């Protein structure tokens, strides 16, 4: 499941790369943002963003499908028999 987020590009972020703004706004790494862009999860003005280096314009609305965070804990090992 994912959460749809909308971010209005502030004047101060005009000219920034889309991956940088989203990484700052969502507290994720730029490489994680790059993967989401490549997966087609980021749109601007209803159009899918083709490259993470796309420069932003003040006032644009960026929408992103943010996936649920993965649980960092290891799951059960089916090879271990519990008695």
Secondary structure, DSSP 8 states (H G I E B T S, - for coil): -EEEEEEE--GGGTT-BHHHHHHHHHT--HHHHHHHHHTT-EEETTEE---TT-B--TT-EEEEEEE-----S----TTS---
